[in-house]
Each structure stands twice: as structure tokens, then as C-alpha cells.
Amino acid sequence: MGKRYETVIGLEVHVELSTRTKIFCGCPAAFGGAPNSHTCPVCMGMPGALPVLNRQVVEYAIAVGLATDCAITECCQFDRKNYFYPDNPKAYQISQLYLPICQNGGIEIETAEGKKRIGIHEIHMEEDAGKLVHDEEENVSAVDYNRAGVPLLEIVSEQDLRSAEETVAYLEKLRLIIQYLGASDCKMNEGSMRADVNLSVREAGTEELGTRTEMKNLNSFRAVSRAIAAERDRQIGLLEAGKKVVQETRRWDDRKECSFSMRSKEDAKDYRYFPEPDLPPVIISERWIADVRRRQPELRGEKMARYQKEFGLPAYDAQLLTGDKAFADLFEATVEICGRPKRVSNWIMVEVSRLLKEHGMAPDEIRFSPENFAKLIVLADTGSITNTVAKEAFELVFLEDADPERYVKERGLATVNDEGALRAAADTVLAENPQSVKDYLGGKERALGFLVGQTMKAMRGKANPALVKAILLELLHEETE
């Protein structure tokens, strides 16, 4: 019987903060822009340019630290991390090593075996590097420094994770916390949340850690999961063949589903850290911490409990709605307007989710207003339009934020409640479908559904279905007399 192995995983998660400007200068921190258009002497590393710390970065760091049960370091400092790459114009990065702003926290995740706490070793503030753009046709690399100086939080976990499933659960929980705090949009496709995976394997039941490798800048949960599986198999294969695992940094290629060695893994000593001489220590008073704590928004767990208590929603609804901040925001804003929480929940879970999937969109890409969404729900809920018309109108609301009331009025799509018109249509349907009438009178309930459908078709889908059914039943009852 072969050896059994245990995977040991630790994460370094980099999160770009949602500040208007960069961490040490006044340049825009927004994603995109023409190359090198969001730059100045400070973030370009020009001689003599001095950094000035962005206060909002500190506040976001405190907020994330409090939400992840960390201790806040009341006197923290910045350090220089020296390394030489083209995307790092100063040849050093301003980061935190000796006195990071947050330490010794953790978050709880759900696993197949139940709840598990994943420790957070530290959270520190730092500046992002620029971006290398490779042109394979010309065989050259260009540098865009727009990202240089964008504020980052690096969240370093303990080595408590044991599988890809646990790792993704941890990342999902972390992302939700940060999104609810408003500290970052955590869009992995835009690089505002990236994960470095430190992984080693050891024989099950042993305490000694194996040699770890690091896979850099994984920018999707899918990539994280696949990279962990592939690296675990690679390391076990080496050990089974009697070879050693080399401590190194590797690059994961998600298209090829494999990783490649980039360089030997650096340790702190390789970066020659020393206290940043151009920035004073950051003194964080108890009063400042208390003020940030007081302004902390409602997080997912609290929101789930409130949705069930205040709105009477089932646990399933509350869990789905709070699983993405954009859904929760849309739900609350719409309910405030129309006061129909269960109906709003149903529309989000079914129709909104369906159209997002069809158009390949994420919830945070929703562009329609809660006002128009609420109008549509009221129209459908009061029977002013049929479900068919409601779905048709919602397509336009979803894509163009159209006013559903105007849409229904301009196209004459309001539900017909004229009993005379409905009775005439029902009479015609009964006359044209004698076999269905006979089937219903013979006890076949399905025949009634067919007759309702035919009457709705005759009314071009604009009839009130409940009224149509009532009229048909009345007419069919007359047939038996």
C-alpha cells in the first residue's frame, strides 16, 4: 500500500484598495487608463520625490483587521523591501515586515467536516508594482507604471489549509468580508485580488513540514483550485520517485494546466529589509480604532440573520442574496421602494440570475435601477401584467434600465380584466375544442390547463390567468347542467 500524503497550504492574498488615489501620492488609483498616464515623480521613483501616506489606506487596513479578528498594532512602521525588476521603478518596494498593522487574526470557514478556523498571521500595507506588457511578436517588453503605487493589503494566512476546497472557501469568505467593508471590489479578473499559494506535502500523520513552493498571482478561484491539485501531484510524484522538492517560485499557466519554475524562492534576508527612512511610524490610537469599529458596516452573517428576522425570508434566500454584495444592495434598495421582500428575492434568484448567466455578467455589473426593478415587481405582483409580459419587460429593464410602466403602456401590454371580452374568447375556445371539453367533464384535469392556455393565446397573452380560469370553470359548469 502506497504512502498517504497531506497537503499543507498557506496563502498570501494581495488586495488593491478602493481609494481614489495611490498610497503615497495623489495620482489616480483607478484601474485602466492609457499606459503611464496615472503617474508622477513619486510613483515613478524619481530622485528626491518623497512619499506621503494616504490616511484612507490605514483606515481600510484597520477595518479589515477588525473584521478578521486581528490585533491592531498601535505603533506600526513601513520598511524597504529591496528587489530589482523593471516594473519596480525605485528598485525597492515600501512594505511592512517588522511591525505590520494587523496581526494574529483568523476567519471561520465551512468545510465538509464542519466549521474550521483559518489563522491570519498578519495583514500589512504596501504599494503595488507596475505591470510588464510582453509583445511576443516584436519580442519586447514594455512597462506601464499606472499600477505602481496603488495601495495593497497583503493578507498572510497561517498554514492551516489542507485542500483546494478549503482554500477556495477561505478566499470566498475573505472576498465577501472585504467587499462588504467597501475596502476593495476584489475583482480578480482586473487584478484587484490576487493569491500566492505556498504549498508543501508531507506524509500523513507526521508533523515536519515538507519543502514548499510558491505559485504567484493566481487571479481566479478556478486557477487556484487547479494549481493546488497540479502542484500537489507534482510534488508527490517527485517524492515517490526518490527526488527532492526544490524551494522555488513557480508560475501557473491555467491554459496549459501546469506550472513553470520562475526563480529560487526568496527569503526575507534576500530582500535586505530595513525601516523606511522617508516615512515616520504610524501611531494608531485606541480612539481611532474605536471610531473605525463604530463605522463598520453590517457583514454577511449579520445581514443573513436580519433578512430572516426582519423580512421573514427563508434561510436559503438569505444565504443566496448575501452571497454577493451587489445582490444584497439591490435587494435592500428595491424592498425599500416596493415593500415586497419575498417577491424581490424570487426575482433576483430566478430572473436576474438567469439573465446574468445568459449575458456572461457578474452581479456587480448590474446597471438597472432599483426604482425600475421595483416598478416591474409591483406590476407583476398586482396582476397588472401577466408573468409572460413581466419577463419580456424585464429583459429591457435589465439591458437598458427601461421604465417598465412606460414600456407596458406604449405597447398596450396591460392585463385584460374585461370580463365580457374574456368570456367571448373563452366561449370561442370551448366551441373549437369539444374533445378537451369532453375530457375535462370526464375527469381529466389537464384538459382545463389546455383550455386556459388556448384562451390566453387568443388574448395574445394579456389576459388575467386567474380570471380566465374562473370564467372557463363557470362555463364548463354550465355545460353539465
C-alpha positions in Angstrom: 0.0 0.0 0.0 1.4 3.4 -1.0 2.1 6.3 1.3 -0.6 8.7 2.1 0.2 12.4 1.9 -1.2 15.6 3.4 -1.2 18.9 1.6 -0.2 22.0 3.7 -1.2 25.3 2.2 -0.7 28.9 3.2 -1.9 31.9 1.2 -0.6 35.4 0.6 -3.6 37.4 -0.7 -3.0 40.8 -2.3 -6.0 43.2 -2.3 -6.0 46.5 -4.2 -7.8 49.0 -2.1 -10.7 51.2 -3.3 -9.0 54.5 -2.6 -9.3 57.4 -5.0 -5.6 58.0 -5.1 -2.4 55.9 -4.6 -0.8 55.1 -1.3 2.0 57.6 -1.3 1.0 60.2 -3.9 -2.1 62.0 -5.4 -2.2 60.0 -8.7 -5.5 58.2 -9.6 -5.6 54.6 -8.3 -8.3 53.7 -10.9 -8.0 50.6 -13.0 -7.1 51.1 -16.7 -6.2 54.4 -18.4 -3.6 55.0 -21.2 -0.2 53.4 -20.2 1.8 55.6 -17.9 -1.0 58.3 -17.6 -1.6 57.8 -13.9 2.0 58.7 -12.8 4.1 61.3 -11.1 7.7 61.6 -9.8 6.7 59.8 -6.5 5.3 56.6 -8.1 7.8 56.7 -10.9 10.6 56.6 -8.3 12.3 59.9 -9.3 15.2 61.0 -7.1 14.2 63.4 -4.3 10.5 62.6 -4.6 9.1 61.9 -1.1 6.1 59.7 -0.1 3.1 60.9 1.9 0.9 58.2 3.4 -2.8 58.1 2.3 -4.9 58.1 5.6 -7.7 56.1 3.9 -5.3 53.2 3.3 -4.7 52.9 7.1 -8.5 53.1 7.8 -9.2 50.3 5.4 -6.4 48.2 6.9 -7.8 48.7 10.4 -11.4 47.8 9.1 -10.2 44.6 7.5 -8.2 43.7 10.6 -11.1 44.2 12.9 -13.4 42.2 10.7 -10.9 39.3 10.6 -10.4 39.3 14.4 -6.8 40.7 14.3 -5.0 42.7 16.9 -4.2 46.3 15.6 -0.6 47.3 16.0 -0.8 50.7 17.7 2.6 51.8 16.5 3.4 50.3 13.1 6.0 51.2 10.6 6.9 50.9 6.9 10.0 49.1 5.6 12.0 49.0 2.4 12.0 45.7 0.5 14.8 45.8 -2.0 14.5 44.0 -5.3 15.3 44.7 -8.9 12.7 44.2 -11.5 11.7 46.6 -14.4 8.2 47.1 -13.0 9.5 48.4 -9.7 11.0 51.8 -10.6 12.6 52.7 -7.3 14.4 49.2 -7.1 12.6 48.8 -3.8 9.0 48.5 -2.5 7.6 50.2 0.5 6.0 47.5 2.6 5.8 46.3 6.2 7.8 43.5 7.8 8.8 44.1 11.4 5.6 45.9 12.6 2.7 45.1 10.3 -0.6 46.9 11.0 -2.7 43.8 11.8 -1.6 40.5 13.5 -2.9 37.2 14.9 -6.4 37.0 13.5 -8.5 34.5 11.7 -11.8 33.7 9.9 -14.1 30.7 10.1 -15.0 28.7 7.0 -17.4 25.9 6.4 -15.9 22.5 5.4 -17.2 19.0 4.8 -16.3 18.2 8.4 -17.9 21.4 9.8 -16.6 24.8 10.8 -12.8 25.4 10.7 -10.8 28.5 11.8 -8.1 29.6 9.4 -5.5 31.7 11.2 -4.3 35.0 9.7 -0.6 35.6 10.6 -0.6 39.3 9.6 -2.0 41.9 7.3 0.3 44.6 6.1 0.1 47.7 3.9 2.3 48.1 0.8 2.5 49.6 -2.6 1.9 47.7 -5.8 4.4 47.4 -8.6 3.9 48.4 -12.2 3.0 46.0 -15.0 5.1 44.4 -17.7 3.4 44.1 -21.0 5.0 41.4 -23.2 4.8 41.6 -27.0 5.8 38.2 -28.3 5.6 39.2 -32.0 8.1 42.0 -31.5 10.0 40.1 -28.8 10.0 43.1 -26.5 8.5 44.0 -23.1 7.1 47.4 -22.2 6.4 48.8 -18.7 3.1 50.5 -17.6 3.6 52.3 -14.3 -0.1 53.2 -13.8 -0.4 50.4 -11.2 2.8 51.4 -9.4 1.9 52.9 -6.0 -1.7 51.5 -6.0 -2.3 50.7 -2.3 -2.3 47.0 -1.4 -3.2 44.9 1.7 -1.3 41.7 1.9 -3.2 39.1 4.0 -0.9 36.3 5.1 -2.6 33.2 6.4 -1.2 30.6 8.7 -0.5 27.2 7.0 -3.9 25.9 8.2 -5.4 25.0 4.8 -5.4 21.3 3.7 -7.2 21.2 0.3 -8.2 23.2 -2.7 -11.8 23.2 -1.4 -10.8 24.8 1.9 -8.6 27.3 0.1 -11.4 28.5 -2.2 -13.8 28.6 0.8 -11.3 30.8 2.7 -10.8 33.1 -0.4 -14.6 33.4 -0.9 -15.1 34.3 2.8 -12.2 36.8 2.7 -13.5 38.4 -0.5 -17.0 38.9 0.9 -15.7 40.5 4.1 -13.6 43.0 2.1 -16.4 43.7 -0.4 -18.9 44.4 2.4 -16.4 46.7 4.1 -16.1 48.6 0.8 -12.3 48.3 1.0 -12.0 46.8 -2.4 -14.1 45.5 -5.3 -11.9 42.3 -5.2 -12.3 41.8 -9.0 -9.9 39.0 -9.6 -10.1 39.4 -13.4 -8.8 43.0 -13.0 -6.1 42.0 -10.6 -7.6 43.8 -7.5 -7.5 40.5 -5.7 -4.6 38.0 -6.3 -3.5 35.0 -4.4 0.0 33.5 -4.0 -0.2 29.8 -3.0 2.5 28.4 -0.7 2.2 24.6 -0.8 4.1 21.6 0.5 3.2 17.9 1.1 4.2 15.6 3.9 3.4 12.0 4.9 0.0 11.9 6.7 0.5 11.8 10.4 3.9 13.5 10.5 4.5 16.9 12.0 7.5 18.1 10.0 6.7 20.3 7.1 7.8 19.5 3.6 9.7 21.8 1.2 7.2 24.4 0.0 6.9 26.1 -3.4 5.1 29.4 -4.2 2.8 29.9 -7.1 2.3 33.6 -7.8 -0.6 35.9 -8.8 -3.4 33.4 -9.3 -6.4 35.5 -10.3 -9.4 33.2 -10.2 -10.8 30.6 -7.8 -10.7 28.1 -10.7 -7.0 28.8 -11.3 -6.3 28.4 -7.5 -8.1 25.1 -7.3 -6.4 23.7 -10.4 -2.9 25.0 -9.4 -3.2 23.3 -6.0 -4.2 20.0 -7.5 -1.4 20.0 -10.1 1.3 21.2 -7.6 0.3 18.6 -5.1 0.5 15.8 -7.7 3.9 17.2 -9.0 5.4 17.2 -5.5 4.1 13.7 -4.6 5.4 12.4 -7.9 8.9 13.8 -7.1 8.9 12.3 -3.6 7.6 8.9 -4.9 10.5 8.9 -7.4 13.0 9.5 -4.6 13.7 13.1 -5.7 13.7 16.3 -3.7 11.2 19.1 -3.9 13.1 22.4 -4.6 12.1 25.6 -2.8 11.2 27.9 -5.6 8.7 30.3 -7.1 6.6 28.9 -9.9 4.3 30.5 -12.5 0.9 28.8 -13.1 -0.3 28.7 -16.7 -4.1 28.0 -16.5 -4.4 27.3 -20.2 -1.8 24.6 -20.2 -2.8 23.4 -16.7 0.8 23.3 -15.4 3.3 25.4 -13.6 6.9 26.5 -14.6 9.8 27.4 -12.4 10.5 31.2 -12.3 13.2 31.6 -9.8 14.5 30.2 -6.5 12.3 31.2 -3.6 13.5 34.3 -1.8 13.5 34.7 2.0 13.3 37.9 3.9 17.1 38.2 4.1 17.2 38.3 0.3 15.2 41.5 0.3 17.5 43.3 2.8 14.6 44.9 4.6 15.2 48.0 6.7 12.9 50.7 8.2 11.7 53.1 5.6 13.6 56.4 6.3 11.2 58.7 4.4 8.1 57.7 6.5 7.6 58.1 10.2 5.9 55.4 12.3 2.1 55.3 12.1 0.5 55.8 15.6 -2.9 54.3 15.8 -4.8 55.4 18.9 -7.5 53.4 20.7 -9.8 56.3 19.8 -9.1 55.9 16.1 -9.6 52.1 16.3 -12.9 52.7 18.1 -14.0 55.2 15.5 -13.3 52.7 12.7 -15.1 50.0 14.6 -18.2 52.2 15.1 -18.4 52.8 11.3 -18.0 49.1 10.4 -20.9 48.1 8.1 -23.1 45.1 8.5 -21.2 42.0 7.4 -22.7 38.9 5.7 -23.5 36.9 8.8 -25.4 39.8 10.5 -27.2 40.5 7.2 -28.3 36.9 6.8 -29.8 36.8 10.3 -31.6 40.2 9.8 -33.1 39.2 6.4 -34.7 36.1 8.1 -35.9 38.1 11.1 -36.9 41.4 9.6 -38.2 40.2 6.2 -39.2 36.7 7.0 -37.1 35.2 4.3 -36.1 31.5 4.3 -32.5 30.8 5.2 -31.9 29.7 1.6 -33.0 33.1 0.2 -30.9 35.0 2.8 -27.8 32.9 2.0 -28.1 33.5 -1.7 -28.9 37.2 -1.5 -26.0 37.9 0.8 -23.6 35.7 -1.2 -22.7 38.8 -3.3 -22.8 42.3 -2.0 -24.3 43.6 -5.3 -27.3 41.2 -4.8 -27.7 42.4 -1.2 -27.6 46.1 -2.2 -30.1 45.6 -5.0 -32.4 43.6 -2.7 -32.4 46.2 0.1 -32.8 49.2 -2.2 -35.7 47.6 -4.1 -37.5 46.4 -1.0 -37.3 49.9 0.5 -39.2 51.1 -2.6 -41.9 48.4 -3.1 -42.0 46.7 0.3 -42.3 43.2 -1.2 -39.2 41.3 0.2 -40.2 37.8 -0.9 -41.1 38.8 -4.4 -37.9 40.8 -4.8 -35.9 37.8 -3.5 -37.6 35.5 -6.0 -37.0 37.8 -9.0 -33.3 38.2 -8.0 -32.8 34.4 -7.5 -34.6 33.5 -10.7 -34.8 36.1 -13.4 -31.8 38.3 -12.5 -29.6 35.3 -12.1 -30.8 33.8 -15.4 -30.1 37.0 -17.4 -26.7 37.5 -15.7 -25.7 33.9 -16.8 -27.1 34.4 -20.3 -25.1 37.6 -20.8 -21.9 36.4 -19.1 -22.1 39.1 -16.4 -21.3 39.2 -12.7 -23.7 40.7 -10.2 -21.6 43.8 -9.8 -22.1 44.6 -13.5 -25.9 45.1 -12.9 -26.8 48.5 -14.3 -30.6 48.8 -13.9 -32.0 50.9 -11.1 -33.9 49.6 -8.1 -36.7 52.1 -9.0 -37.4 50.4 -12.3 -36.9 47.0 -10.8 -39.5 47.8 -8.1 -42.0 49.1 -10.6 -41.8 45.9 -12.6 -42.3 43.7 -9.5 -45.4 45.7 -8.4 -46.9 45.5 -11.9 -46.4 41.7 -11.9 -47.4 41.2 -8.3 -50.7 43.2 -8.6 -51.7 41.3 -11.8 -51.4 44.5 -13.9 -49.3 42.5 -16.3 -49.0 38.7 -16.9 -45.9 36.8 -16.0 -45.1 36.4 -19.7 -45.2 40.2 -20.2 -43.3 40.8 -17.0 -40.4 38.6 -18.2 -40.5 40.3 -21.6 -40.4 43.8 -20.0 -37.7 42.8 -17.5 -35.4 41.9 -20.4 -35.5 45.6 -21.4 -35.2 46.8 -17.8 -32.1 44.5 -17.4 -30.4 45.6 -20.6 -31.4 49.3 -20.8 -32.9 50.2 -17.4 -36.1 51.0 -19.2 -39.2 52.2 -17.3 -41.5 49.2 -17.3 -44.6 51.2 -16.8 -43.9 53.2 -19.9 -43.0 50.1 -21.8 -46.3 48.4 -20.9 -48.4 51.4 -21.7 -46.7 52.2 -25.1 -47.2 48.6 -26.3 -50.7 48.0 -24.8 -49.5 45.1 -22.7 -51.5 45.7 -19.6 -53.5 42.7 -18.4 -57.1 42.5 -19.8 -59.6 42.2 -16.9 -62.7 42.9 -19.1 -65.0 40.0 -18.3 -67.0 40.5 -21.4 -64.0 40.2 -23.7 -62.7 37.2 -21.7 -66.0 35.4 -21.7 -66.3 35.8 -25.5 -62.8 34.4 -26.0 -63.5 31.5 -23.7 -66.8 30.7 -25.5 -64.9 30.5 -28.8 -62.2 28.3 -27.3 -64.7 25.9 -25.9 -66.6 25.7 -29.1 -63.4 25.0 -31.1 -62.2 22.3 -28.7 -65.1 19.9 -27.9 -62.8 17.0 -27.2 -61.0 18.9 -24.5 -64.3 19.9 -23.0 -65.4 16.3 -23.1 -62.1 15.2 -21.5 -62.4 17.7 -18.6 -66.0 16.8 -17.9 -64.8 13.2 -17.9 -62.4 13.9 -15.1 -59.2 14.8 -16.9 -58.0 17.9 -15.0 -55.2 18.5 -17.5 -57.7 19.5 -20.1 -58.5 22.6 -18.1 -54.9 23.8 -18.4 -55.1 23.3 -22.2 -58.3 25.4 -22.4 -56.8 28.2 -20.2 -53.7 28.2 -22.5 -55.8 28.5 -25.6 -57.8 31.3 -24.2 -54.6 33.2 -23.1 -53.3 32.7 -26.6 -56.5 34.1 -28.1 -56.0 37.1 -25.8 -52.3 37.4 -27.0 -51.1 36.6 -23.5 -52.6 39.7 -22.0 -55.5 38.2 -20.1 -55.6 37.8 -16.3 -55.0 34.0 -16.0 -56.9 33.7 -12.7 -59.9 35.4 -14.2 -59.7 33.3 -17.4 -59.7 30.1 -15.3 -62.7 31.2 -13.2 -64.7 32.1 -16.4 -63.8 28.7 -18.0 -64.9 26.8 -14.9 -68.1 28.7 -14.8 -68.8 28.0 -18.5 -67.9 24.3 -18.1 -70.1 24.0 -15.1 -73.0 25.3 -17.2 -72.2 22.6 -19.7 -73.1 20.0 -17.1 -76.4 21.5 -16.2 
